[in-house]
Amino acid sequence: MKYWSFLLLMLIGVSSLSGAAHAQPMEDSRATTEQSCSFGMAKGEGSQSCLVHFPTGCLVAHIPGTNKPWTTISKGGKTSCRFDDRATDWKSKITGSCDRCQSDHCSVQFVVRFDCSQQSH
């Protein structure tokens, strides 16, 4: 009997957790979409860059609660990467760039989130 009681309690606990696991959007949050660019480099290869394209009618989203652009840079290998201040205005062009690859190979992905809620439907 103790086994079945324990099993029933575990089942109730798991079912209540599964309902809580679904994220609900907040009333003031906006749906975003993302665009990215990526490239790879071989050892010793010089600096590289790529352009993140703007979806039509969208603006760069900001990290919730800040005025900072909502971006991510994911990289593998020994290189230094950033969004290029000279080639990026965050309104019409966004360029990611990396320095020379110093490991056997390097790869990078620049991701930018966009708010397209102002688009006319």
All heavy atoms as an XYZ file, in Angstrom:
920
protein
N       0.826     -1.199      0.000
C       0.000      0.000      0.000
C       0.867      1.259      0.000
O       0.552      2.213     -0.682
C      -0.928     -0.054      1.217
C      -1.913      1.072      1.278
S      -3.085      0.885     -0.067
C      -4.146      2.217      0.251
N       1.966      1.230      0.771
C       2.847      2.392      0.817
C       3.426      2.679     -0.566
O       3.581      3.836     -0.950
C       3.970      2.169      1.819
C       3.521      2.240      3.242
C       4.697      2.058      4.164
C       4.234      2.072      5.600
N       5.331      1.927      6.533
N       3.749      1.637     -1.310
C       4.312      1.811     -2.646
C       3.331      2.559     -3.544
O       3.703      3.494     -4.241
C       4.666      0.444     -3.248
C       5.060      0.522     -4.699
C       6.329      0.977     -5.062
C       4.172      0.172     -5.708
C       6.708      1.060     -6.384
C       4.545      0.259     -7.041
C       5.803      0.699     -7.369
O       6.178      0.789     -8.680
N       2.055      2.156     -3.523
C       1.057      2.782     -4.391
C       0.786      4.234     -3.962
O       0.592      5.112     -4.803
C      -0.236      1.969     -4.406
C      -0.028      0.651     -5.094
C      -0.011     -0.578     -4.510
C       0.255      0.446     -6.471
N       0.255     -1.553     -5.436
C       0.414     -0.933     -6.670
C       0.384      1.286     -7.572
C       0.695     -1.482     -7.903
C       0.655      0.721     -8.805
C       0.811     -0.643     -8.962
N       0.817      4.492     -2.677
C       0.636      5.867     -2.199
C       1.793      6.750     -2.659
O       1.590      7.875     -3.116
C       0.552      5.904     -0.676
O      -0.561      5.171     -0.232
N       2.986      6.217     -2.555
C       4.171      6.954     -2.997
C       4.100      7.225     -4.502
O       4.349      8.334     -4.961
C       5.434      6.153     -2.656
C       6.690      6.772     -3.181
C       7.228      7.896     -2.574
C       7.318      6.249     -4.300
C       8.388      8.475     -3.068
C       8.472      6.821     -4.797
C       9.009      7.948     -4.177
N       3.728      6.193     -5.266
C       3.623      6.328     -6.711
C       2.565      7.370     -7.082
O       2.788      8.207     -7.967
C       3.285      4.972     -7.339
C       3.296      4.912     -8.851
C       4.668      5.307     -9.400
C       2.940      3.513     -9.320
N       1.454      7.377     -6.402
C       0.387      8.340     -6.660
C       0.866      9.760     -6.349
O       0.640     10.686     -7.126
C      -0.853      7.997     -5.817
C      -2.047      8.933     -6.003
C      -2.538      8.900     -7.442
C      -3.162      8.537     -5.063
N       1.569      9.925     -5.216
C       2.098     11.251     -4.880
C       3.108     11.727     -5.921
O       3.120     12.903     -6.305
C       2.747     11.228     -3.496
C       1.787     11.228     -2.313
C       2.546     11.035     -1.007
C       1.007     12.525     -2.279
N       3.956     10.830     -6.408
C       4.934     11.191     -7.422
C       4.238     11.597     -8.725
O       4.622     12.571     -9.363
C       5.900     10.029     -7.696
C       6.838      9.738     -6.539
S       7.873     11.151     -6.115
C       8.880     11.256     -7.559
N       3.204     10.864     -9.095
C       2.461     11.178    -10.313
C       1.792     12.544    -10.215
O       1.824     13.335    -11.158
C       1.391     10.106    -10.557
C       1.549      9.389    -11.878
C       0.998      7.996    -11.768
C       0.948     10.159    -12.987
N       1.214     12.857     -9.092
C       0.581     14.160     -8.872
C       1.629     15.258     -8.925
O       1.416     16.299     -9.545
C      -0.186     14.184     -7.524
C      -1.406     13.263     -7.607
C      -0.606     15.599     -7.157
C      -2.085     13.014     -6.275
N       2.782     15.024     -8.317
C       3.865     16.009     -8.336
C       4.375     16.279     -9.736
O       4.559     17.427    -10.140
N       4.570     15.227    -10.516
C       5.057     15.387    -11.881
C       4.022     16.096    -12.743
O       4.353     16.992    -13.511
C       5.439     14.019    -12.492
C       5.679     14.127    -13.983
C       6.661     13.463    -11.792
N       2.759     15.754    -12.603
C       1.734     16.403    -13.428
C       1.578     17.874    -13.065
O       1.339     18.704    -13.928
C       0.394     15.675    -13.334
O      -0.127     15.778    -12.029
N       1.764     18.235    -11.799
C       1.666     19.647    -11.439
C       2.879     20.414    -11.942
O       2.779     21.572    -12.320
C       1.520     19.819     -9.927
O       2.690     19.421     -9.265
N       4.057     19.759    -12.004
C       5.241     20.412    -12.545
C       5.122     20.642    -14.037
O       5.539     21.670    -14.552
C       6.489     19.571    -12.275
C       7.037     19.615    -10.860
C       8.228     18.673    -10.744
C       7.439     21.020    -10.486
N       4.533     19.686    -14.755
C       4.449     19.847    -16.205
C       3.572     21.036    -16.561
O       3.818     21.720    -17.543
C       3.917     18.574    -16.864
O       2.574     18.350    -16.479
N       2.577     21.346    -15.792
C       1.750     22.520    -16.045
C       2.514     23.804    -15.784
O       2.321     24.804    -16.468
N       3.414     23.787    -14.818
C       4.178     24.987    -14.478
C       5.329     25.211    -15.442
O       5.866     26.301    -15.519
C       4.719     24.863    -13.057
N       5.695     24.206    -16.212
C       6.849     24.317    -17.079
C       6.564     25.118    -18.349
O       7.472     25.503    -19.047
C       7.347     22.927    -17.452
N       5.321     25.350    -18.688
C       4.988     26.100    -19.895
C       5.057     27.586    -19.606
O       4.328     28.097    -18.776
C       3.591     25.723    -20.401
C       3.486     24.277    -20.763
N       4.083     23.755    -21.888
C       2.886     23.236    -20.145
C       3.837     22.471    -21.945
N       3.116     22.125    -20.911
N       5.960     28.271    -20.306
C       6.115     29.709    -20.099
C       4.952     30.451    -20.730
O       4.536     30.146    -21.838
C       7.425     30.179    -20.710
N       4.438     31.397    -20.024
C       3.367     32.241    -20.530
C       3.928     33.618    -20.802
O       4.629     34.168    -19.967
C       2.232     32.343    -19.493
C       1.574     31.026    -19.185
C       0.851     30.472    -20.399
O       0.210     31.210    -21.129
N       0.988     29.178    -20.626
N       3.641     34.192    -21.974
C       4.164     35.525    -22.242
C       3.529     36.544    -21.314
O       2.361     36.438    -20.967
C       3.767     35.784    -23.697
C       2.669     34.830    -23.986
C       2.845     33.670    -23.049
N       4.341     37.515    -20.903
C       3.832     38.586    -20.068
C       3.043     39.551    -20.943
O       3.270     39.655    -22.139
C       4.993     39.307    -19.387
C       5.737     38.419    -18.424
S       7.214     39.188    -17.759
C       6.597     40.725    -17.142
N       2.113     40.273    -20.358
C       1.265     41.166    -21.126
C       2.062     42.215    -21.882
O       1.726     42.572    -22.997
C       0.257     41.848    -20.204
C      -0.841     40.917    -19.743
C      -1.832     41.612    -18.829
O      -1.972     42.843    -18.928
O      -2.469     40.918    -18.038
N       3.131     42.738    -21.285
C       3.878     43.800    -21.940
C       5.070     43.289    -22.749
O       5.805     44.067    -23.322
C       4.335     44.846    -20.935
C       5.317     44.283    -19.917
O       5.427     43.051    -19.823
O       5.966     45.088    -19.232
N       5.267     41.963    -22.804
C       6.384     41.447    -23.586
C       5.973     41.362    -25.052
O       4.803     41.277    -25.382
C       6.818     40.080    -23.061
O       5.825     39.126    -23.321
N       6.961     41.391    -25.921
C       6.695     41.316    -27.349
C       7.403     40.100    -27.917
O       8.496     39.760    -27.512
C       7.204     42.564    -28.053
C       6.462     43.786    -27.608
C       6.937     44.982    -28.355
N       6.195     46.122    -27.850
C       6.046     47.226    -28.508
N       6.583     47.369    -29.675
N       5.363     48.211    -27.993
N       6.765     39.484    -28.882
C       7.394     38.353    -29.551
C       8.563     38.866    -30.388
O       8.512     39.961    -30.933
C       6.381     37.650    -30.436
N       9.610     38.083    -30.448
C      10.773     38.469    -31.240
C      11.076     37.377    -32.256
O      10.619     36.245    -32.142
C      12.016     38.682    -30.356
O      12.328     37.464    -29.686
C      11.793     39.798    -29.358
N      11.845     37.755    -33.239
C      12.393     36.800    -34.200
C      13.891     37.052    -34.234
O      14.346     38.092    -33.759
C      11.757     36.984    -35.595
O      12.167     35.904    -36.437
C      12.132     38.311    -36.220
N      14.636     36.116    -34.743
C      16.077     36.333    -34.762
C      16.647     36.064    -36.144
O      16.095     35.287    -36.922
C      16.796     35.503    -33.697
C      16.703     34.024    -33.849
C      17.388     33.277    -32.723
O      17.338     33.711    -31.555
O      17.984     32.230    -33.016
N      17.732     36.754    -36.416
C      18.512     36.563    -37.637
C      19.953     36.344    -37.193
O      20.365     36.844    -36.141
C      18.447     37.798    -38.535
C      17.090     38.059    -39.134
C      16.779     37.102    -40.281
O      17.648     36.442    -40.827
N      15.514     37.026    -40.623
N      20.708     35.632    -38.004
C      22.097     35.389    -37.641
C      22.971     35.344    -38.880
O      22.478     35.239    -40.008
C      22.225     34.075    -36.867
O      21.897     32.983    -37.704
N      24.249     35.443    -38.656
C      25.242     35.171    -39.691
C      26.359     34.389    -39.028
O      26.558     34.491    -37.816
C      25.742     36.451    -40.366
S      26.744     37.534    -39.338
N      27.055     33.591    -39.795
C      28.114     32.769    -39.206
C      29.178     32.475    -40.248
O      28.951     32.602    -41.450
C      27.527     31.470    -38.653
O      26.868     30.753    -39.674
N      30.337     32.093    -39.777
C      31.424     31.684    -40.661
C      32.418     30.849    -39.878
O      32.387     30.785    -38.656
C      32.115     32.894    -41.324
C      32.648     33.917    -40.351
C      33.890     33.770    -39.754
C      31.896     35.042    -40.051
C      34.370     34.726    -38.880
C      32.377     36.008    -39.173
C      33.613     35.854    -38.585
N      33.321     30.207    -40.603
C      34.400     29.430    -40.017
C      35.731     29.925    -40.561
O      35.793     30.544    -41.629
N      36.790     29.656    -39.815
C      38.132     30.062    -40.232
C      39.108     28.940    -39.908
O      38.931     28.222    -38.931
C      38.568     31.324    -39.479
C      37.724     32.553    -39.740
S      38.370     34.050    -38.948
C      38.135     33.700    -37.217
N      40.152     28.843    -40.730
C      41.227     27.897    -40.477
C      42.317     28.587    -39.661
O      42.370     29.816    -39.585
C      41.808     27.398    -41.800
N      43.196     27.798    -39.072
C      44.285     28.349    -38.265
C      45.094     29.365    -39.063
O      45.451     29.133    -40.214
C      45.206     27.235    -37.776
C      46.293     27.742    -36.843
C      47.085     26.608    -36.241
C      48.047     27.169    -35.199
N      48.650     26.105    -34.421
N      45.324     30.532    -38.456
C      46.107     31.581    -39.084
C      45.332     32.464    -40.045
O      45.835     33.476    -40.508
N      44.098     32.061    -40.367
C      43.305     32.869    -41.290
C      43.016     34.229    -40.661
O      42.717     34.325    -39.477
C      41.996     32.141    -41.625
C      41.226     32.780    -42.760
C      40.044     31.920    -43.195
O      40.035     30.698    -42.943
O      39.131     32.510    -43.790
N      43.117     35.253    -41.470
C      42.944     36.625    -40.993
C      41.521     36.932    -40.567
O      40.631     36.079    -40.634
N      41.313     38.160    -40.149
C      40.006     38.564    -39.630
C      38.916     38.380    -40.684
O      39.156     38.493    -41.886
C      40.049     40.015    -39.151
O      40.358     40.865    -40.220
N      37.716     38.067    -40.206
C      36.548     37.843    -41.053
C      35.380     38.628    -40.471
O      35.357     38.959    -39.284
C      36.173     36.360    -41.071
C      37.190     35.471    -41.709
C      37.181     35.593    -43.217
O      36.156     35.869    -43.825
N      38.337     35.403    -43.816
N      34.383     38.875    -41.308
C      33.166     39.535    -40.820
C      31.968     39.017    -41.599
O      32.114     38.410    -42.664
C      33.286     41.052    -40.950
O      33.414     41.428    -42.301
N      30.779     39.257    -41.067
C      29.542     38.904    -41.754
C      28.448     39.885    -41.356
O      28.528     40.549    -40.314
C      29.130     37.463    -41.489
S      28.680     37.052    -39.792
N      27.444     39.985    -42.201
C      26.358     40.939    -42.035
C      25.094     40.227    -41.571
O      24.684     39.238    -42.187
C      26.105     41.641    -43.374
C      25.050     42.718    -43.427
C      25.445     43.916    -42.576
C      24.838     43.153    -44.870
N      24.481     40.712    -40.490
C      23.190     40.196    -40.029
C      22.114     41.015    -40.739
O      22.099     42.244    -40.641
C      23.027     40.333    -38.501
C      21.655     39.847    -38.060
C      24.127     39.565    -37.770
N      21.244     40.343    -41.484
C      20.214     41.032    -42.255
C      18.991     41.368    -41.403
O      18.584     40.585    -40.547
C      19.795     40.181    -43.444
C      20.918     39.988    -44.421
N      21.309     40.958    -45.312
C      21.752     38.947    -44.617
C      22.329     40.521    -46.021
N      22.624     39.296    -45.617
N      18.416     42.532    -41.642
C      17.198     42.971    -40.965
C      15.985     42.349    -41.638
O      15.844     42.462    -42.857
C      17.049     44.501    -41.072
C      17.784     45.269    -40.029
C      19.153     45.417    -40.104
C      17.104     45.867    -38.980
C      19.849     46.138    -39.158
C      17.786     46.588    -38.021
C      19.159     46.729    -38.109
N      15.078     41.749    -40.872
C      13.807     41.333    -41.466
C      13.018     42.596    -41.844
O      13.081     43.605    -41.135
C      13.100     40.568    -40.348
C      14.156     40.260    -39.337
C      15.194     41.327    -39.481
N      12.284     42.561    -42.930
C      11.523     43.719    -43.393
C      10.571     44.227    -42.320
O       9.813     43.459    -41.726
C      10.706     43.349    -44.658
O      11.617     42.856    -45.635
C       9.962     44.554    -45.205
N      10.636     45.521    -42.043
C       9.719     46.160    -41.091
C      10.043     45.921    -39.628
O       9.239     46.248    -38.767
N      11.205     45.377    -39.320
C      11.550     45.055    -37.936
C      12.629     46.001    -37.399
O      13.397     46.575    -38.160
C      12.057     43.619    -37.834
S      10.862     42.392    -38.378
N      12.664     46.113    -36.084
C      13.680     46.893    -35.384
C      14.454     45.960    -34.467
O      13.927     44.941    -34.024
C      13.024     47.986    -34.534
C      12.136     48.988    -35.262
C      11.395     49.846    -34.261
C      12.979     49.833    -36.198
N      15.687     46.325    -34.150
C      16.471     45.525    -33.212
C      15.755     45.533    -31.858
O      15.362     46.596    -31.360
C      17.902     46.080    -33.067
C      18.660     45.367    -31.963
C      18.656     45.969    -34.385
N      15.544     44.357    -31.282
C      14.918     44.249    -29.960
C      15.959     44.572    -28.896
O      17.165     44.412    -29.119
C      14.365     42.839    -29.748
N      15.483     45.020    -27.757
C      16.376     45.305    -26.637
C      16.228     44.227    -25.579
O      15.143     43.660    -25.404
C      16.063     46.680    -26.037
C      16.400     47.793    -26.969
N      15.450     48.439    -27.723
C      17.582     48.347    -27.295
C      16.036     49.355    -28.467
N      17.336     49.317    -28.234
N      17.315     43.965    -24.864
C      17.252     43.034    -23.741
C      16.204     43.588    -22.786
O      16.239     44.775    -22.453
C      18.619     42.927    -23.044
C      19.667     42.360    -24.013
C      18.523     42.080    -21.778
C      21.091     42.427    -23.488
N      15.232     42.768    -22.378
C      14.162     43.275    -21.505
C      14.713     44.050    -20.309
O      15.638     43.613    -19.644
C      13.437     42.000    -21.069
C      13.670     41.047    -22.202
C      15.074     41.350    -22.680
N      14.162     45.223    -20.095
C      14.555     46.065    -18.971
C      15.781     46.919    -19.237
O      16.264     47.594    -18.337
N      16.315     46.890    -20.483
C      17.507     47.684    -20.809
C      17.309     48.392    -22.150
O      16.319     48.168    -22.832
C      18.774     46.807    -20.927
O      18.727     46.097    -22.164
C      18.905     45.840    -19.774
N      18.291     49.188    -22.514
C      18.333     49.796    -23.841
C      19.407     49.145    -24.713
O      19.755     49.670    -25.758
C      18.616     51.305    -23.734
C      17.414     52.046    -23.211
O      16.274     51.673    -23.477
N      17.652     53.100    -22.450
N      19.931     48.001    -24.272
C      20.995     47.311    -24.998
C      20.395     46.379    -26.048
O      19.407     45.701    -25.787
C      21.855     46.491    -24.042
C      22.609     47.334    -23.045
C      23.422     46.474    -22.112
C      24.144     47.359    -21.103
N      24.954     46.585    -20.185
N      21.010     46.341    -27.246
C      20.527     45.412    -28.277
C      20.588     43.967    -27.767
O      21.528     43.583    -27.077
C      21.510     45.613    -29.435
C      22.137     46.939    -29.183
C      22.150     47.122    -27.696
N      19.580     43.176    -28.147
C      19.470     41.787    -27.704
C      20.266     40.922    -28.679
O      19.785     40.582    -29.755
C      18.013     41.384    -27.661
C      17.721     40.138    -26.888
C      18.602     39.210    -26.440
C      16.429     39.692    -26.478
N      17.947     38.208    -25.768
C      16.613     38.478    -25.786
C      15.154     40.188    -26.644
C      15.542     37.761    -25.257
C      14.085     39.465    -26.113
C      14.290     38.274    -25.421
N      21.487     40.584    -28.308
C      22.391     39.856    -29.192
C      23.086     38.717    -28.456
O      23.143     38.703    -27.224
C      23.489     40.790    -29.747
O      24.294     41.253    -28.652
C      22.895     41.979    -30.479
N      23.631     37.808    -29.251
C      24.441     36.712    -28.724
C      25.572     36.450    -29.713
O      25.345     36.479    -30.920
C      23.611     35.419    -28.581
O      22.467     35.675    -27.778
C      24.428     34.305    -27.953
N      26.754     36.214    -29.195
C      27.878     35.767    -30.020
C      28.308     34.408    -29.483
O      28.680     34.286    -28.319
C      29.065     36.746    -29.960
C      28.649     38.133    -30.458
C      30.241     36.202    -30.778
C      29.730     39.200    -30.283
N      28.218     33.385    -30.341
C      28.671     32.037    -29.962
C      29.890     31.711    -30.812
O      29.851     31.857    -32.033
C      27.575     31.013    -30.241
O      26.419     31.318    -29.520
N      30.962     31.277    -30.163
C      32.170     30.992    -30.935
C      32.885     29.763    -30.406
O      32.724     29.375    -29.257
C      33.114     32.185    -30.964
C      33.772     32.511    -29.649
C      34.729     33.687    -29.814
C      35.571     33.865    -28.586
N      36.591     32.851    -28.398
N      33.639     29.177    -31.293
C      34.499     28.062    -30.934
C      35.886     28.350    -31.469
O      36.038     28.930    -32.549
N      36.906     27.988    -30.736
C      38.280     28.236    -31.158
C      38.830     29.505    -30.535
O      38.132     30.238    -29.838
N      40.114     29.755    -30.814
C      40.808     30.915    -30.243
C      40.743     32.094    -31.201
O      41.534     32.195    -32.145
C      42.269     30.573    -29.967
C      42.517     29.891    -28.654
C      44.000     29.655    -28.497
C      44.474     30.307    -27.224
N      45.888     30.017    -26.981
N      39.780     32.956    -30.979
C      39.632     34.189    -31.728
C      38.825     35.145    -30.872
O      38.134     34.729    -29.945
C      38.964     33.967    -33.098
O      38.957     35.201    -33.818
C      37.546     33.449    -32.965
N      38.923     36.396    -31.177
C      38.176     37.412    -30.447
C      37.124     37.988    -31.396
O      37.458     38.382    -32.514
C      39.136     38.504    -29.977
O      38.429     39.525    -29.325
N      35.850     38.002    -30.947
C      34.749     38.427    -31.815
C      33.909     39.509    -31.150
O      33.832     39.573    -29.921
C      33.860     37.238    -32.149
S      34.730     35.872    -32.954
N      33.287     40.345    -31.995
C      32.466     41.448    -31.497
C      31.570     41.943    -32.622
O      31.800     41.624    -33.788
C      33.345     42.587    -31.006
C      33.985     43.394    -32.131
C      35.262     44.088    -31.790
N      36.436     43.285    -31.623
C      37.032     42.527    -32.555
N      36.493     42.425    -33.736
N      38.131     41.871    -32.316
N      30.570     42.746    -32.260
C      29.823     43.489    -33.249
C      30.649     44.733    -33.548
O      31.059     45.456    -32.640
C      28.422     43.845    -32.743
C      27.515     42.655    -32.737
C      27.312     41.915    -31.585
C      26.870     42.251    -33.896
C      26.492     40.802    -31.580
C      26.045     41.129    -33.904
C      25.857     40.404    -32.742
N      30.930     44.963    -34.815
C      31.837     46.022    -35.264
C      31.176     47.392    -35.116
O      30.223     47.710    -35.821
C      32.213     45.756    -36.724
C      33.289     46.674    -37.238
O      33.401     47.823    -36.763
O      34.032     46.244    -38.132
N      31.701     48.214    -34.202
C      31.131     49.543    -33.940
C      31.146     50.441    -35.170
O      30.233     51.234    -35.372
C      31.889     50.243    -32.801
C      31.619     49.602    -31.456
O      30.551     48.974    -31.299
O      32.481     49.720    -30.564
N      32.170     50.339    -35.994
C      32.265     51.203    -37.183
C      31.314     50.774    -38.290
O      30.867     51.607    -39.077
C      33.689     51.239    -37.713
C      34.644     51.979    -36.763
C      36.030     51.927    -37.290
N      36.448     50.509    -37.259
C      37.669     50.076    -37.404
N      38.630     50.925    -37.631
N      37.961     48.804    -37.338
N      31.010     49.491    -38.382
C      30.170     48.979    -39.466
C      28.752     48.633    -39.002
O      28.004     47.999    -39.735
C      30.831     47.751    -40.089
N      28.391     49.047    -37.789
C      27.083     48.726    -37.230
C      26.426     49.996    -36.710
O      27.023     50.730    -35.924
C      27.216     47.712    -36.072
O      27.785     46.513    -36.585
C      25.882     47.408    -35.426
N      25.196     50.255    -37.174
C      24.450     51.397    -36.639
C      23.175     50.952    -35.896
O      22.476     51.773    -35.342
C      24.118     52.419    -37.731
C      23.164     51.880    -38.790
O      22.580     50.789    -38.610
O      23.001     52.564    -39.814
N      22.867     49.642    -35.889
C      21.722     49.040    -35.214
C      20.378     49.496    -35.781
O      19.343     49.122    -35.281
C      21.747     49.269    -33.694
C      22.979     48.709    -33.061
C      24.039     49.413    -32.580
C      23.300     47.333    -32.861
N      25.008     48.569    -32.102
C      24.576     47.278    -32.256
C      22.646     46.141    -33.138
C      25.189     46.076    -31.926
C      23.254     44.953    -32.807
C      24.514     44.924    -32.205
N      20.378     50.299    -36.848
C      19.131     50.749    -37.476
C      18.982     50.203    -38.896
O      17.881     49.969    -39.356
C      19.068     52.270    -37.494
C      18.933     52.873    -36.113
C      18.927     54.384    -36.205
C      18.723     55.137    -34.943
N      19.173     54.677    -33.720
N      20.104     50.023    -39.585
C      20.039     49.527    -40.961
C      21.123     48.501    -41.281
O      21.015     47.768    -42.248
C      20.147     50.690    -41.950
O      21.409     51.335    -41.816
N      22.181     48.451    -40.470
C      23.244     47.482    -40.724
C      23.872     47.004    -39.417
O      24.065     47.777    -38.480
C      24.305     48.047    -41.660
C      24.954     49.306    -41.164
C      25.915     49.874    -42.192
C      26.498     51.163    -41.655
N      27.553     51.690    -42.456
N      24.161     45.700    -39.396
C      24.785     45.063    -38.237
C      25.859     44.128    -38.764
O      25.573     43.213    -39.531
C      23.759     44.263    -37.405
C      22.624     45.163    -36.930
C      24.442     43.575    -36.230
C      21.460     44.412    -36.334
N      27.087     44.349    -38.340
C      28.210     43.544    -38.806
C      28.935     42.934    -37.614
O      29.283     43.635    -36.663
C      29.206     44.409    -39.610
O      28.504     45.014    -40.690
C      30.349     43.575    -40.142
N      29.155     41.637    -37.684
C      29.954     40.945    -36.685
C      31.321     40.645    -37.265
O      31.436     40.331    -38.447
N      32.350     40.762    -36.448
C      33.696     40.481    -36.952
C      34.537     39.771    -35.900
O      34.298     39.903    -34.701
C      34.382     41.768    -37.411
O      34.530     42.657    -36.340
N      35.526     39.029    -36.391
C      36.443     38.295    -35.515
C      37.871     38.538    -35.975
O      38.139     38.753    -37.159
C      36.175     36.791    -35.572
S      34.577     36.299    -34.933
N      38.802     38.488    -35.024
C      40.225     38.606    -35.312
C      40.754     37.280    -35.857
O      40.016     36.297    -35.953
C      40.986     38.992    -34.041
C      40.579     40.365    -33.519
O      40.109     41.196    -34.328
O      40.729     40.594    -32.305
N      42.026     37.239    -36.153
C      42.700     36.054    -36.700
C      42.425     34.821    -35.833
O      42.396     34.891    -34.614
C      44.196     36.329    -36.764
C      45.036     35.182    -37.283
C      46.497     35.544    -37.377
N      46.725     36.717    -38.215
C      46.790     36.705    -39.547
N      46.634     35.563    -40.185
N      47.011     37.810    -40.212
N      42.238     33.681    -36.494
C      42.028     32.404    -35.804
C      43.377     31.865    -35.337
O      44.302     31.701    -36.142
C      41.362     31.408    -36.749
S      41.097     29.774    -36.021
N      43.498     31.590    -34.040
C      44.765     31.134    -33.485
C      44.743     29.672    -33.030
O      45.688     29.204    -32.406
C      45.152     32.044    -32.312
C      45.368     33.473    -32.746
C      45.677     34.388    -31.575
O      45.709     33.971    -30.422
N      45.902     35.661    -31.871
N      43.658     28.967    -33.319
C      43.596     27.534    -33.011
C      43.446     26.767    -34.332
O      43.427     27.369    -35.405
C      42.432     27.246    -32.059
O      41.219     27.740    -32.562
N      43.344     25.444    -34.269
C      43.244     24.638    -35.498
C      42.121     25.122    -36.410
O      42.247     25.110    -37.625
C      43.047     23.160    -35.168
C      44.324     22.528    -34.634
O      45.412     23.101    -34.865
O      44.228     21.475    -33.985
N      41.013     25.495    -35.825
C      39.909     26.085    -36.580
C      39.044     26.896    -35.624
O      39.076     26.690    -34.406
C      39.076     25.031    -37.322
C      38.528     23.974    -36.412
N      39.240     22.851    -36.090
C      37.353     23.873    -35.754
C      38.521     22.089    -35.271
N      37.374     22.701    -35.050
N      38.300     27.825    -36.177
C      37.415     28.687    -35.392
C      36.063     28.749    -36.096
O      35.988     28.625    -37.322
C      37.972     30.110    -35.286
S      39.593     30.222    -34.496
N      35.018     28.934    -35.336
C      33.689     29.144    -35.903
C      32.968     30.146    -35.022
O      33.237     30.251    -33.820
C      32.912     27.834    -35.976
O      32.728     27.295    -34.683
N      32.063     30.887    -35.631
C      31.334     31.907    -34.878
C      29.944     32.086    -35.461
O      29.721     31.876    -36.663
C      32.103     33.257    -34.877
C      32.184     33.826    -36.273
C      31.483     34.250    -33.928
N      29.010     32.431    -34.582
C      27.658     32.792    -35.010
C      27.260     34.053    -34.258
O      27.338     34.104    -33.032
C      26.661     31.676    -34.724
C      25.253     32.034    -35.187
C      24.257     30.931    -34.917
O      24.334     30.239    -33.900
N      23.307     30.765    -35.827
N      26.830     35.055    -35.007
C      26.312     36.301    -34.451
C      24.798     36.247    -34.571
O      24.266     36.045    -35.665
C      26.841     37.504    -35.231
C      28.325     37.667    -35.161
C      29.155     37.091    -36.104
C      28.899     38.417    -34.140
C      30.530     37.238    -36.044
C      30.275     38.570    -34.058
C      31.087     37.981    -35.020
N      24.093     36.426    -33.448
C      22.634     36.353    -33.440
C      22.078     37.677    -32.924
O      22.557     38.206    -31.916
C      22.132     35.198    -32.529
C      20.619     35.151    -32.507
C      22.719     33.870    -32.971
N      21.059     38.194    -33.613
C      20.390     39.426    -33.210
C      18.892     39.158    -33.176
O      18.342     38.567    -34.109
C      20.692     40.585    -34.187
C      19.980     41.859    -33.748
C      22.189     40.820    -34.302
N      18.237     39.575    -32.092
C      16.786     39.446    -31.977
C      16.138     40.733    -32.476
O      16.625     41.828    -32.216
C      16.373     39.180    -30.544
C      16.726     37.788    -30.089
C      15.914     37.435    -28.860
N      16.038     36.047    -28.545
C      15.296     35.071    -29.080
N      14.386     35.357    -29.973
N      15.468     33.826    -28.731
N      15.004     40.563    -33.169
C      14.281     41.692    -33.736
C      12.844     41.723    -33.248
O      12.226     40.682    -33.032
C      14.283     41.606    -35.271
C      15.632     41.797    -35.878
C      16.475     40.729    -36.092
C      16.074     43.066    -36.230
C      17.737     40.903    -36.653
C      17.325     43.256    -36.786
C      18.156     42.175    -36.994
N      12.322     42.918    -33.082
C      10.913     43.152    -32.723
C      10.200     43.537    -34.012
O      10.493     44.578    -34.607
C      10.826     44.280    -31.695
C       9.400     44.641    -31.332
O       8.450     44.076    -31.918
O       9.225     45.508    -30.457
N       9.276     42.703    -34.445
C       8.543     42.952    -35.686
C       7.081     43.297    -35.408
O       6.241     43.234    -36.297
C       8.636     41.731    -36.588
S      10.339     41.253    -36.978
N       6.791     43.693    -34.178
C       5.406     43.955    -33.793
C       4.816     45.183    -34.464
O       3.605     45.346    -34.486
C       5.292     44.089    -32.268
O       6.043     45.211    -31.825
N       5.647     46.035    -35.030
C       5.145     47.246    -35.692
C       4.759     46.981    -37.148
O       4.266     47.879    -37.804
C       6.196     48.367    -35.623
C       6.583     48.727    -34.211
C       5.396     49.133    -33.353
O       4.566     49.925    -33.782
N       5.293     48.585    -32.164
N       5.004     45.766    -37.631
C       4.657     45.436    -39.006
C       3.150     45.522    -39.188
O       2.387     45.151    -38.315
C       5.074     43.998    -39.356
C       6.529     43.821    -39.633
C       6.811     42.390    -40.082
O       5.962     41.520    -40.018
N       8.024     42.164    -40.519
N       2.728     46.009    -40.351
C       1.296     45.994    -40.657
C       0.935     44.614    -41.158
O       1.654     44.018    -41.925
C       0.959     47.056    -41.700
O       1.724     46.826    -42.866
N      -0.184     44.099    -40.687
C      -0.580     42.723    -41.028
C      -1.468     42.704    -42.222
O      -2.373     43.336    -42.454
C      -1.288     42.066    -39.842
C      -0.367     41.948    -38.656
N       0.584     40.972    -38.576
C      -0.236     42.708    -37.553
C       1.238     41.119    -37.425
N       0.752     42.163    -36.794
